[in-house]
Amino acid sequence: MATSKATKNKTENSKLRVRVQAYEPSILDLSVKQIVETGNRLNVEIVGPVTLPTKIKKYTVNRASFVFKTAREQFEMRIHTRFVDIINPSQQVIEALSNLDLPAGVSVEAQIRS
């Protein structure tokens, strides 16, 4: 009997964490909005979207090949990240999220957590 209670508690507290990353924040916000609207349409409890810190990757490149060492250019890539938690997802919710048509340049990762 104890195992059935433990299993029941695990299913009650499970959540699906959808992590979305993109280089442009406007495209990212549209994608997260689609995910939240899908969850609301299927009557699922949603936590988020939560904005995570922007990761900045900087690259420094010499302008000339072997002379003028002080002439350099700097480039950066900004990676914006959001996540949405879906509490107690059903199979129907997971299928609906996997069938979403998100814009190019958006990376989506989904994990089931207990």
Jmol script that loads the backbone (N, CA, C; Angstrom):
load data "model"
ATOM      1  N   MET A   1       0.825  -1.189   0.000  1.00  0.00           N
ATOM      2  CA  MET A   1       0.000   0.000   0.000  1.00  0.00           C
ATOM      3  C   MET A   1       0.869   1.252   0.000  1.00  0.00           C
ATOM      4  N   ALA A   2       2.038   1.178   0.616  1.00  0.00           N
ATOM      5  CA  ALA A   2       2.919   2.345   0.673  1.00  0.00           C
ATOM      6  C   ALA A   2       3.445   2.702  -0.711  1.00  0.00           C
ATOM      7  N   THR A   3       3.659   1.684  -1.547  1.00  0.00           N
ATOM      8  CA  THR A   3       4.170   1.979  -2.889  1.00  0.00           C
ATOM      9  C   THR A   3       3.138   2.708  -3.734  1.00  0.00           C
ATOM     10  N   SER A   4       1.859   2.381  -3.555  1.00  0.00           N
ATOM     11  CA  SER A   4       0.834   3.065  -4.340  1.00  0.00           C
ATOM     12  C   SER A   4       0.720   4.533  -3.928  1.00  0.00           C
ATOM     13  N   LYS A   5       0.893   4.824  -2.640  1.00  0.00           N
ATOM     14  CA  LYS A   5       0.863   6.215  -2.189  1.00  0.00           C
ATOM     15  C   LYS A   5       2.061   6.972  -2.743  1.00  0.00           C
ATOM     16  N   ALA A   6       3.224   6.344  -2.737  1.00  0.00           N
ATOM     17  CA  ALA A   6       4.426   7.002  -3.267  1.00  0.00           C
ATOM     18  C   ALA A   6       4.277   7.265  -4.757  1.00  0.00           C
ATOM     19  N   THR A   7       3.714   6.313  -5.474  1.00  0.00           N
ATOM     20  CA  THR A   7       3.497   6.492  -6.905  1.00  0.00           C
ATOM     21  C   THR A   7       2.470   7.588  -7.153  1.00  0.00           C
ATOM     22  N   LYS A   8       1.429   7.620  -6.337  1.00  0.00           N
ATOM     23  CA  LYS A   8       0.393   8.632  -6.490  1.00  0.00           C
ATOM     24  C   LYS A   8       0.971  10.023  -6.245  1.00  0.00           C
ATOM     25  N   ASN A   9       1.806  10.168  -5.198  1.00  0.00           N
ATOM     26  CA  ASN A   9       2.416  11.461  -4.900  1.00  0.00           C
ATOM     27  C   ASN A   9       3.357  11.891  -6.020  1.00  0.00           C
ATOM     28  N   LYS A  10       4.068  10.934  -6.615  1.00  0.00           N
ATOM     29  CA  LYS A  10       4.983  11.266  -7.704  1.00  0.00           C
ATOM     30  C   LYS A  10       4.220  11.812  -8.901  1.00  0.00           C
ATOM     31  N   THR A  11       3.097  11.189  -9.249  1.00  0.00           N
ATOM     32  CA  THR A  11       2.338  11.668 -10.397  1.00  0.00           C
ATOM     33  C   THR A  11       1.664  12.994 -10.101  1.00  0.00           C
ATOM     34  N   GLU A  12       1.268  13.218  -8.866  1.00  0.00           N
ATOM     35  CA  GLU A  12       0.626  14.480  -8.516  1.00  0.00           C
ATOM     36  C   GLU A  12       1.620  15.633  -8.572  1.00  0.00           C
ATOM     37  N   ASN A  13       2.863  15.384  -8.200  1.00  0.00           N
ATOM     38  CA  ASN A  13       3.838  16.459  -8.136  1.00  0.00           C
ATOM     39  C   ASN A  13       4.724  16.540  -9.374  1.00  0.00           C
ATOM     40  N   SER A  14       4.444  15.787 -10.407  1.00  0.00           N
ATOM     41  CA  SER A  14       5.298  15.841 -11.581  1.00  0.00           C
ATOM     42  C   SER A  14       5.034  17.140 -12.338  1.00  0.00           C
ATOM     43  N   LYS A  15       6.075  17.616 -12.988  1.00  0.00           N
ATOM     44  CA  LYS A  15       5.916  18.811 -13.798  1.00  0.00           C
ATOM     45  C   LYS A  15       6.799  18.704 -15.032  1.00  0.00           C
ATOM     46  N   LEU A  16       6.373  19.351 -16.068  1.00  0.00           N
ATOM     47  CA  LEU A  16       7.103  19.390 -17.321  1.00  0.00           C
ATOM     48  C   LEU A  16       7.754  20.757 -17.416  1.00  0.00           C
ATOM     49  N   ARG A  17       9.079  20.788 -17.479  1.00  0.00           N
ATOM     50  CA  ARG A  17       9.798  22.055 -17.599  1.00  0.00           C
ATOM     51  C   ARG A  17      10.204  22.230 -19.052  1.00  0.00           C
ATOM     52  N   VAL A  18       9.674  23.263 -19.671  1.00  0.00           N
ATOM     53  CA  VAL A  18       9.978  23.579 -21.058  1.00  0.00           C
ATOM     54  C   VAL A  18      10.940  24.765 -21.045  1.00  0.00           C
ATOM     55  N   ARG A  19      12.149  24.531 -21.554  1.00  0.00           N
ATOM     56  CA  ARG A  19      13.174  25.569 -21.586  1.00  0.00           C
ATOM     57  C   ARG A  19      13.344  26.026 -23.030  1.00  0.00           C
ATOM     58  N   VAL A  20      13.212  27.331 -23.262  1.00  0.00           N
ATOM     59  CA  VAL A  20      13.240  27.883 -24.605  1.00  0.00           C
ATOM     60  C   VAL A  20      14.384  28.885 -24.699  1.00  0.00           C
ATOM     61  N   GLN A  21      15.217  28.760 -25.760  1.00  0.00           N
ATOM     62  CA  GLN A  21      16.346  29.658 -25.962  1.00  0.00           C
ATOM     63  C   GLN A  21      16.301  30.225 -27.374  1.00  0.00           C
ATOM     64  N   ALA A  22      16.743  31.492 -27.520  1.00  0.00           N
ATOM     65  CA  ALA A  22      16.823  32.117 -28.845  1.00  0.00           C
ATOM     66  C   ALA A  22      17.789  33.295 -28.765  1.00  0.00           C
ATOM     67  N   TYR A  23      18.233  33.733 -29.941  1.00  0.00           N
ATOM     68  CA  TYR A  23      19.116  34.885 -30.013  1.00  0.00           C
ATOM     69  C   TYR A  23      18.342  36.196 -29.994  1.00  0.00           C
ATOM     70  N   GLU A  24      17.098  36.187 -30.470  1.00  0.00           N
ATOM     71  CA  GLU A  24      16.283  37.396 -30.482  1.00  0.00           C
ATOM     72  C   GLU A  24      15.174  37.288 -29.445  1.00  0.00           C
ATOM     73  N   PRO A  25      15.071  38.263 -28.542  1.00  0.00           N
ATOM     74  CA  PRO A  25      14.057  38.170 -27.487  1.00  0.00           C
ATOM     75  C   PRO A  25      12.622  38.287 -28.005  1.00  0.00           C
ATOM     76  N   SER A  26      12.389  38.997 -29.102  1.00  0.00           N
ATOM     77  CA  SER A  26      11.023  39.134 -29.607  1.00  0.00           C
ATOM     78  C   SER A  26      10.488  37.793 -30.121  1.00  0.00           C
ATOM     79  N   ILE A  27      11.320  37.051 -30.835  1.00  0.00           N
ATOM     80  CA  ILE A  27      10.915  35.721 -31.325  1.00  0.00           C
ATOM     81  C   ILE A  27      10.715  34.776 -30.151  1.00  0.00           C
ATOM     82  N   LEU A  28      11.566  34.901 -29.152  1.00  0.00           N
ATOM     83  CA  LEU A  28      11.467  34.056 -27.961  1.00  0.00           C
ATOM     84  C   LEU A  28      10.155  34.308 -27.226  1.00  0.00           C
ATOM     85  N   ASP A  29       9.771  35.576 -27.075  1.00  0.00           N
ATOM     86  CA  ASP A  29       8.530  35.896 -26.379  1.00  0.00           C
ATOM     87  C   ASP A  29       7.309  35.369 -27.129  1.00  0.00           C
ATOM     88  N   LEU A  30       7.333  35.417 -28.457  1.00  0.00           N
ATOM     89  CA  LEU A  30       6.227  34.865 -29.238  1.00  0.00           C
ATOM     90  C   LEU A  30       6.119  33.349 -29.049  1.00  0.00           C
ATOM     91  N   SER A  31       7.261  32.676 -29.009  1.00  0.00           N
ATOM     92  CA  SER A  31       7.262  31.222 -28.830  1.00  0.00           C
ATOM     93  C   SER A  31       6.728  30.836 -27.449  1.00  0.00           C
ATOM     94  N   VAL A  32       7.154  31.557 -26.427  1.00  0.00           N
ATOM     95  CA  VAL A  32       6.684  31.272 -25.066  1.00  0.00           C
ATOM     96  C   VAL A  32       5.190  31.556 -24.964  1.00  0.00           C
ATOM     97  N   LYS A  33       4.741  32.596 -25.647  1.00  0.00           N
ATOM     98  CA  LYS A  33       3.315  32.920 -25.640  1.00  0.00           C
ATOM     99  C   LYS A  33       2.498  31.782 -26.260  1.00  0.00           C
ATOM    100  N   GLN A  34       3.009  31.168 -27.341  1.00  0.00           N
ATOM    101  CA  GLN A  34       2.320  30.033 -27.963  1.00  0.00           C
ATOM    102  C   GLN A  34       2.245  28.854 -27.000  1.00  0.00           C
ATOM    103  N   ILE A  35       3.322  28.601 -26.267  1.00  0.00           N
ATOM    104  CA  ILE A  35       3.345  27.485 -25.311  1.00  0.00           C
ATOM    105  C   ILE A  35       2.338  27.721 -24.189  1.00  0.00           C
ATOM    106  N   VAL A  36       2.293  28.942 -23.667  1.00  0.00           N
ATOM    107  CA  VAL A  36       1.367  29.266 -22.577  1.00  0.00           C
ATOM    108  C   VAL A  36      -0.076  29.187 -23.057  1.00  0.00           C
ATOM    109  N   GLU A  37      -0.345  29.681 -24.275  1.00  0.00           N
ATOM    110  CA  GLU A  37      -1.712  29.608 -24.810  1.00  0.00           C
ATOM    111  C   GLU A  37      -2.159  28.160 -25.015  1.00  0.00           C
ATOM    112  N   THR A  38      -1.235  27.304 -25.445  1.00  0.00           N
ATOM    113  CA  THR A  38      -1.557  25.884 -25.610  1.00  0.00           C
ATOM    114  C   THR A  38      -1.914  25.263 -24.267  1.00  0.00           C
ATOM    115  N   GLY A  39      -1.146  25.587 -23.233  1.00  0.00           N
ATOM    116  CA  GLY A  39      -1.439  25.069 -21.893  1.00  0.00           C
ATOM    117  C   GLY A  39      -2.763  25.578 -21.358  1.00  0.00           C
ATOM    118  N   ASN A  40      -3.069  26.851 -21.581  1.00  0.00           N
ATOM    119  CA  ASN A  40      -4.334  27.420 -21.119  1.00  0.00           C
ATOM    120  C   ASN A  40      -5.524  26.808 -21.852  1.00  0.00           C
ATOM    121  N   ARG A  41      -5.347  26.525 -23.144  1.00  0.00           N
ATOM    122  CA  ARG A  41      -6.413  25.906 -23.922  1.00  0.00           C
ATOM    123  C   ARG A  41      -6.755  24.518 -23.399  1.00  0.00           C
ATOM    124  N   LEU A  42      -5.742  23.801 -22.895  1.00  0.00           N
ATOM    125  CA  LEU A  42      -5.949  22.444 -22.391  1.00  0.00           C
ATOM    126  C   LEU A  42      -6.176  22.401 -20.879  1.00  0.00           C
ATOM    127  N   ASN A  43      -6.395  23.547 -20.256  1.00  0.00           N
ATOM    128  CA  ASN A  43      -6.706  23.668 -18.819  1.00  0.00           C
ATOM    129  C   ASN A  43      -5.655  23.021 -17.927  1.00  0.00           C
ATOM    130  N   VAL A  44      -4.416  23.448 -18.101  1.00  0.00           N
ATOM    131  CA  VAL A  44      -3.308  22.940 -17.307  1.00  0.00           C
ATOM    132  C   VAL A  44      -2.742  24.095 -16.486  1.00  0.00           C
ATOM    133  N   GLU A  45      -2.310  23.784 -15.271  1.00  0.00           N
ATOM    134  CA  GLU A  45      -1.707  24.812 -14.425  1.00  0.00           C
ATOM    135  C   GLU A  45      -0.301  25.122 -14.938  1.00  0.00           C
ATOM    136  N   ILE A  46      -0.040  26.421 -15.165  1.00  0.00           N
ATOM    137  CA  ILE A  46       1.235  26.849 -15.730  1.00  0.00           C
ATOM    138  C   ILE A  46       1.909  27.819 -14.775  1.00  0.00           C
ATOM    139  N   VAL A  47       3.211  27.625 -14.590  1.00  0.00           N
ATOM    140  CA  VAL A  47       4.028  28.544 -13.800  1.00  0.00           C
ATOM    141  C   VAL A  47       5.035  29.175 -14.749  1.00  0.00           C
ATOM    142  N   GLY A  48       4.984  30.473 -14.872  1.00  0.00           N
ATOM    143  CA  GLY A  48       5.961  31.140 -15.728  1.00  0.00           C
ATOM    144  C   GLY A  48       5.265  31.953 -16.790  1.00  0.00           C
ATOM    145  N   PRO A  49       5.970  32.424 -17.726  1.00  0.00           N
ATOM    146  CA  PRO A  49       7.364  32.198 -18.077  1.00  0.00           C
ATOM    147  C   PRO A  49       8.324  32.918 -17.142  1.00  0.00           C
ATOM    148  N   VAL A  50       9.420  32.256 -16.847  1.00  0.00           N
ATOM    149  CA  VAL A  50      10.449  32.810 -15.974  1.00  0.00           C
ATOM    150  C   VAL A  50      11.638  33.192 -16.858  1.00  0.00           C
ATOM    151  N   THR A  51      12.081  34.434 -16.711  1.00  0.00           N
ATOM    152  CA  THR A  51      13.220  34.919 -17.494  1.00  0.00           C
ATOM    153  C   THR A  51      14.505  34.585 -16.772  1.00  0.00           C
ATOM    154  N   LEU A  52      15.407  33.902 -17.459  1.00  0.00           N
ATOM    155  CA  LEU A  52      16.719  33.585 -16.906  1.00  0.00           C
ATOM    156  C   LEU A  52      17.724  34.615 -17.405  1.00  0.00           C
ATOM    157  N   PRO A  53      18.872  34.761 -16.738  1.00  0.00           N
ATOM    158  CA  PRO A  53      19.863  35.747 -17.187  1.00  0.00           C
ATOM    159  C   PRO A  53      20.338  35.474 -18.611  1.00  0.00           C
ATOM    160  N   THR A  54      20.606  36.547 -19.328  1.00  0.00           N
ATOM    161  CA  THR A  54      21.090  36.446 -20.703  1.00  0.00           C
ATOM    162  C   THR A  54      22.556  36.049 -20.690  1.00  0.00           C
ATOM    163  N   LYS A  55      22.883  35.008 -21.467  1.00  0.00           N
ATOM    164  CA  LYS A  55      24.281  34.592 -21.590  1.00  0.00           C
ATOM    165  C   LYS A  55      24.909  35.375 -22.728  1.00  0.00           C
ATOM    166  N   ILE A  56      26.069  35.952 -22.469  1.00  0.00           N
ATOM    167  CA  ILE A  56      26.761  36.742 -23.474  1.00  0.00           C
ATOM    168  C   ILE A  56      28.092  36.072 -23.780  1.00  0.00           C
ATOM    169  N   LYS A  57      28.272  35.686 -25.037  1.00  0.00           N
ATOM    170  CA  LYS A  57      29.541  35.107 -25.478  1.00  0.00           C
ATOM    171  C   LYS A  57      30.258  36.165 -26.301  1.00  0.00           C
ATOM    172  N   LYS A  58      31.471  36.537 -25.872  1.00  0.00           N
ATOM    173  CA  LYS A  58      32.236  37.561 -26.572  1.00  0.00           C
ATOM    174  C   LYS A  58      33.434  36.935 -27.264  1.00  0.00           C
ATOM    175  N   TYR A  59      33.698  37.417 -28.475  1.00  0.00           N
ATOM    176  CA  TYR A  59      34.826  36.944 -29.262  1.00  0.00           C
ATOM    177  C   TYR A  59      35.648  38.151 -29.702  1.00  0.00           C
ATOM    178  N   THR A  60      36.963  38.068 -29.547  1.00  0.00           N
ATOM    179  CA  THR A  60      37.872  39.115 -29.989  1.00  0.00           C
ATOM    180  C   THR A  60      38.716  38.570 -31.135  1.00  0.00           C
ATOM    181  N   VAL A  61      38.779  39.343 -32.226  1.00  0.00           N
ATOM    182  CA  VAL A  61      39.466  38.900 -33.432  1.00  0.00           C
ATOM    183  C   VAL A  61      40.427  39.995 -33.878  1.00  0.00           C
ATOM    184  N   ASN A  62      41.634  39.585 -34.288  1.00  0.00           N
ATOM    185  CA  ASN A  62      42.574  40.548 -34.850  1.00  0.00           C
ATOM    186  C   ASN A  62      42.086  40.984 -36.227  1.00  0.00           C
ATOM    187  N   ARG A  63      42.202  42.294 -36.541  1.00  0.00           N
ATOM    188  CA  ARG A  63      41.779  42.788 -37.849  1.00  0.00           C
ATOM    189  C   ARG A  63      42.780  42.400 -38.929  1.00  0.00           C
ATOM    190  N   ALA A  64      44.045  42.483 -38.609  1.00  0.00           N
ATOM    191  CA  ALA A  64      45.079  42.142 -39.582  1.00  0.00           C
ATOM    192  C   ALA A  64      45.617  40.748 -39.274  1.00  0.00           C
ATOM    193  N   SER A  65      46.277  40.156 -40.259  1.00  0.00           N
ATOM    194  CA  SER A  65      46.730  38.783 -40.074  1.00  0.00           C
ATOM    195  C   SER A  65      47.939  38.671 -39.149  1.00  0.00           C
ATOM    196  N   PHE A  66      48.984  39.519 -39.350  1.00  0.00           N
ATOM    197  CA  PHE A  66      50.155  39.357 -38.498  1.00  0.00           C
ATOM    198  C   PHE A  66      50.755  40.682 -38.035  1.00  0.00           C
ATOM    199  N   VAL A  67      50.238  41.800 -38.490  1.00  0.00           N
ATOM    200  CA  VAL A  67      50.722  43.099 -38.012  1.00  0.00           C
ATOM    201  C   VAL A  67      49.564  43.845 -37.365  1.00  0.00           C
ATOM    202  N   PHE A  68      49.879  44.960 -36.753  1.00  0.00           N
ATOM    203  CA  PHE A  68      48.867  45.791 -36.077  1.00  0.00           C
ATOM    204  C   PHE A  68      48.112  44.990 -35.016  1.00  0.00           C
ATOM    205  N   LYS A  69      48.875  44.507 -34.053  1.00  0.00           N
ATOM    206  CA  LYS A  69      48.316  43.672 -32.979  1.00  0.00           C
ATOM    207  C   LYS A  69      47.237  44.409 -32.191  1.00  0.00           C
ATOM    208  N   THR A  70      47.332  45.734 -32.118  1.00  0.00           N
ATOM    209  CA  THR A  70      46.368  46.487 -31.316  1.00  0.00           C
ATOM    210  C   THR A  70      45.047  46.702 -32.039  1.00  0.00           C
ATOM    211  N   ALA A  71      44.974  46.430 -33.331  1.00  0.00           N
ATOM    212  CA  ALA A  71      43.727  46.604 -34.082  1.00  0.00           C
ATOM    213  C   ALA A  71      42.904  45.328 -33.957  1.00  0.00           C
ATOM    214  N   ARG A  72      41.870  45.393 -33.151  1.00  0.00           N
ATOM    215  CA  ARG A  72      41.032  44.211 -32.898  1.00  0.00           C
ATOM    216  C   ARG A  72      39.563  44.569 -33.010  1.00  0.00           C
ATOM    217  N   GLU A  73      38.765  43.569 -33.297  1.00  0.00           N
ATOM    218  CA  GLU A  73      37.316  43.727 -33.318  1.00  0.00           C
ATOM    219  C   GLU A  73      36.709  42.793 -32.282  1.00  0.00           C
ATOM    220  N   GLN A  74      35.614  43.235 -31.685  1.00  0.00           N
ATOM    221  CA  GLN A  74      34.923  42.383 -30.715  1.00  0.00           C
ATOM    222  C   GLN A  74      33.510  42.114 -31.207  1.00  0.00           C
ATOM    223  N   PHE A  75      33.113  40.861 -31.081  1.00  0.00           N
ATOM    224  CA  PHE A  75      31.764  40.444 -31.445  1.00  0.00           C
ATOM    225  C   PHE A  75      31.141  39.750 -30.242  1.00  0.00           C
ATOM    226  N   GLU A  76      29.818  39.783 -30.157  1.00  0.00           N
ATOM    227  CA  GLU A  76      29.147  39.097 -29.060  1.00  0.00           C
ATOM    228  C   GLU A  76      27.863  38.447 -29.549  1.00  0.00           C
ATOM    229  N   MET A  77      27.513  37.362 -28.887  1.00  0.00           N
ATOM    230  CA  MET A  77      26.244  36.679 -29.119  1.00  0.00           C
ATOM    231  C   MET A  77      25.494  36.678 -27.799  1.00  0.00           C
ATOM    232  N   ARG A  78      24.256  37.097 -27.847  1.00  0.00           N
ATOM    233  CA  ARG A  78      23.417  37.094 -26.647  1.00  0.00           C
ATOM    234  C   ARG A  78      22.397  35.972 -26.781  1.00  0.00           C
ATOM    235  N   ILE A  79      22.352  35.111 -25.764  1.00  0.00           N
ATOM    236  CA  ILE A  79      21.420  33.984 -25.763  1.00  0.00           C
ATOM    237  C   ILE A  79      20.389  34.227 -24.662  1.00  0.00           C
ATOM    238  N   HIS A  80      19.148  34.469 -25.072  1.00  0.00           N
ATOM    239  CA  HIS A  80      18.057  34.744 -24.138  1.00  0.00           C
ATOM    240  C   HIS A  80      17.353  33.433 -23.812  1.00  0.00           C
ATOM    241  N   THR A  81      16.993  33.253 -22.541  1.00  0.00           N
ATOM    242  CA  THR A  81      16.414  31.986 -22.088  1.00  0.00           C
ATOM    243  C   THR A  81      15.180  32.250 -21.229  1.00  0.00           C
ATOM    244  N   ARG A  82      14.156  31.450 -21.445  1.00  0.00           N
ATOM    245  CA  ARG A  82      12.947  31.461 -20.609  1.00  0.00           C
ATOM    246  C   ARG A  82      12.588  30.010 -20.299  1.00  0.00           C
ATOM    247  N   PHE A  83      11.891  29.809 -19.187  1.00  0.00           N
ATOM    248  CA  PHE A  83      11.331  28.477 -18.964  1.00  0.00           C
ATOM    249  C   PHE A  83       9.926  28.584 -18.416  1.00  0.00           C
ATOM    250  N   VAL A  84       9.147  27.549 -18.724  1.00  0.00           N
ATOM    251  CA  VAL A  84       7.753  27.457 -18.315  1.00  0.00           C
ATOM    252  C   VAL A  84       7.568  26.104 -17.661  1.00  0.00           C
ATOM    253  N   ASP A  85       6.959  26.070 -16.471  1.00  0.00           N
ATOM    254  CA  ASP A  85       6.646  24.812 -15.807  1.00  0.00           C
ATOM    255  C   ASP A  85       5.166  24.501 -16.006  1.00  0.00           C
ATOM    256  N   ILE A  86       4.878  23.283 -16.413  1.00  0.00           N
ATOM    257  CA  ILE A  86       3.510  22.812 -16.573  1.00  0.00           C
ATOM    258  C   ILE A  86       3.291  21.737 -15.518  1.00  0.00           C
ATOM    259  N   ILE A  87       2.380  21.992 -14.593  1.00  0.00           N
ATOM    260  CA  ILE A  87       2.141  21.098 -13.462  1.00  0.00           C
ATOM    261  C   ILE A  87       1.195  19.980 -13.894  1.00  0.00           C
ATOM    262  N   ASN A  88       1.565  18.742 -13.557  1.00  0.00           N
ATOM    263  CA  ASN A  88       0.779  17.533 -13.856  1.00  0.00           C
ATOM    264  C   ASN A  88       0.337  17.467 -15.319  1.00  0.00           C
ATOM    265  N   PRO A  89       1.292  17.372 -16.249  1.00  0.00           N
ATOM    266  CA  PRO A  89       0.908  17.332 -17.666  1.00  0.00           C
ATOM    267  C   PRO A  89       0.308  15.980 -18.046  1.00  0.00           C
ATOM    268  N   SER A  90      -0.668  16.011 -18.917  1.00  0.00           N
ATOM    269  CA  SER A  90      -1.246  14.772 -19.440  1.00  0.00           C
ATOM    270  C   SER A  90      -0.583  14.455 -20.781  1.00  0.00           C
ATOM    271  N   GLN A  91      -0.891  13.299 -21.314  1.00  0.00           N
ATOM    272  CA  GLN A  91      -0.326  12.901 -22.594  1.00  0.00           C
ATOM    273  C   GLN A  91      -0.806  13.834 -23.706  1.00  0.00           C
ATOM    274  N   GLN A  92      -2.026  14.323 -23.580  1.00  0.00           N
ATOM    275  CA  GLN A  92      -2.593  15.233 -24.568  1.00  0.00           C
ATOM    276  C   GLN A  92      -1.807  16.552 -24.606  1.00  0.00           C
ATOM    277  N   VAL A  93      -1.382  17.038 -23.444  1.00  0.00           N
ATOM    278  CA  VAL A  93      -0.607  18.274 -23.363  1.00  0.00           C
ATOM    279  C   VAL A  93       0.758  18.084 -24.015  1.00  0.00           C
ATOM    280  N   ILE A  94       1.403  16.961 -23.742  1.00  0.00           N
ATOM    281  CA  ILE A  94       2.728  16.692 -24.304  1.00  0.00           C
ATOM    282  C   ILE A  94       2.649  16.593 -25.827  1.00  0.00           C
ATOM    283  N   GLU A  95       1.607  15.947 -26.345  1.00  0.00           N
ATOM    284  CA  GLU A  95       1.430  15.847 -27.798  1.00  0.00           C
ATOM    285  C   GLU A  95       1.186  17.220 -28.420  1.00  0.00           C
ATOM    286  N   ALA A  96       0.362  18.034 -27.756  1.00  0.00           N
ATOM    287  CA  ALA A  96       0.071  19.369 -28.292  1.00  0.00           C
ATOM    288  C   ALA A  96       1.326  20.234 -28.332  1.00  0.00           C
ATOM    289  N   LEU A  97       2.164  20.118 -27.304  1.00  0.00           N
ATOM    290  CA  LEU A  97       3.399  20.901 -27.278  1.00  0.00           C
ATOM    291  C   LEU A  97       4.401  20.407 -28.317  1.00  0.00           C
ATOM    292  N   SER A  98       4.438  19.109 -28.555  1.00  0.00           N
ATOM    293  CA  SER A  98       5.383  18.586 -29.548  1.00  0.00           C
ATOM    294  C   SER A  98       4.941  18.924 -30.974  1.00  0.00           C
ATOM    295  N   ASN A  99       3.659  19.204 -31.179  1.00  0.00           N
ATOM    296  CA  ASN A  99       3.156  19.538 -32.510  1.00  0.00           C
ATOM    297  C   ASN A  99       3.145  21.037 -32.789  1.00  0.00           C
ATOM    298  N   LEU A 100       3.631  21.857 -31.851  1.00  0.00           N
ATOM    299  CA  LEU A 100       3.668  23.305 -32.074  1.00  0.00           C
ATOM    300  C   LEU A 100       4.642  23.649 -33.195  1.00  0.00           C
ATOM    301  N   ASP A 101       4.277  24.630 -33.999  1.00  0.00           N
ATOM    302  CA  ASP A 101       5.142  25.097 -35.075  1.00  0.00           C
ATOM    303  C   ASP A 101       5.794  26.394 -34.616  1.00  0.00           C
ATOM    304  N   LEU A 102       7.003  26.290 -34.071  1.00  0.00           N
ATOM    305  CA  LEU A 102       7.716  27.452 -33.553  1.00  0.00           C
ATOM    306  C   LEU A 102       8.628  28.025 -34.635  1.00  0.00           C
ATOM    307  N   PRO A 103       8.941  29.334 -34.545  1.00  0.00           N
ATOM    308  CA  PRO A 103       9.795  29.958 -35.560  1.00  0.00           C
ATOM    309  C   PRO A 103      11.211  29.390 -35.569  1.00  0.00           C
ATOM    310  N   ALA A 104      11.898  29.599 -36.691  1.00  0.00           N
ATOM    311  CA  ALA A 104      13.280  29.152 -36.800  1.00  0.00           C
ATOM    312  C   ALA A 104      14.157  29.965 -35.850  1.00  0.00           C
ATOM    313  N   GLY A 105      15.175  29.337 -35.320  1.00  0.00           N
ATOM    314  CA  GLY A 105      16.081  30.020 -34.402  1.00  0.00           C
ATOM    315  C   GLY A 105      15.709  29.861 -32.948  1.00  0.00           C
ATOM    316  N   VAL A 106      14.676  29.083 -32.667  1.00  0.00           N
ATOM    317  CA  VAL A 106      14.228  28.855 -31.290  1.00  0.00           C
ATOM    318  C   VAL A 106      14.569  27.424 -30.912  1.00  0.00           C
ATOM    319  N   SER A 107      15.277  27.271 -29.796  1.00  0.00           N
ATOM    320  CA  SER A 107      15.646  25.954 -29.302  1.00  0.00           C
ATOM    321  C   SER A 107      14.751  25.609 -28.110  1.00  0.00           C
ATOM    322  N   VAL A 108      14.145  24.424 -28.148  1.00  0.00           N
ATOM    323  CA  VAL A 108      13.221  23.999 -27.090  1.00  0.00           C
ATOM    324  C   VAL A 108      13.714  22.704 -26.483  1.00  0.00           C
ATOM    325  N   GLU A 109      13.763  22.673 -25.151  1.00  0.00           N
ATOM    326  CA  GLU A 109      14.107  21.455 -24.403  1.00  0.00           C
ATOM    327  C   GLU A 109      12.990  21.204 -23.400  1.00  0.00           C
ATOM    328  N   ALA A 110      12.582  19.966 -23.271  1.00  0.00           N
ATOM    329  CA  ALA A 110      11.530  19.617 -22.315  1.00  0.00           C
ATOM    330  C   ALA A 110      12.030  18.507 -21.406  1.00  0.00           C
ATOM    331  N   GLN A 111      11.801  18.664 -20.101  1.00  0.00           N
ATOM    332  CA  GLN A 111      12.187  17.659 -19.108  1.00  0.00           C
ATOM    333  C   GLN A 111      11.003  17.419 -18.190  1.00  0.00           C
ATOM    334  N   ILE A 112      10.807  16.156 -17.823  1.00  0.00           N
ATOM    335  CA  ILE A 112       9.794  15.834 -16.812  1.00  0.00           C
ATOM    336  C   ILE A 112      10.499  15.710 -15.486  1.00  0.00           C
ATOM    337  N   ARG A 113      10.049  16.487 -14.526  1.00  0.00           N
ATOM    338  CA  ARG A 113      10.653  16.486 -13.182  1.00  0.00           C
ATOM    339  C   ARG A 113       9.611  16.032 -12.172  1.00  0.00           C
ATOM    340  N   SER A 114      10.100  15.452 -11.113  1.00  0.00           N
ATOM    341  CA  SER A 114       9.162  15.022 -10.077  1.00  0.00           C
ATOM    342  C   SER A 114       9.232  15.914  -8.873  1.00  0.00           C
TER     343      SER A 114
END
end "model"
wireframe off; spacefill off
backbone 0.3
color backbone group
